Amino acid sequence: MAKTADKSIASPLDWLDEFDEFPIIDILPEVMDMLIQSFTSTIQSKKNMNHPAMKR
């Protein structure tokens, strides 16, 4: 939408090329920890839903 209003805005690919490389390996440990915690909490909540006290 912004490009429609302002023709000087570059295309998305050109805009992304303006940035330096992003060293994903530097943040990978933190991202993996967050993913593991997310999966663990999802599994626990699904187990709780199957608990007999949760069924009606």
Residue pairs with C-beta under 8 A, 6 or more apart in sequence:
2 9
3 9
3 11
9 15
10 18
48 54
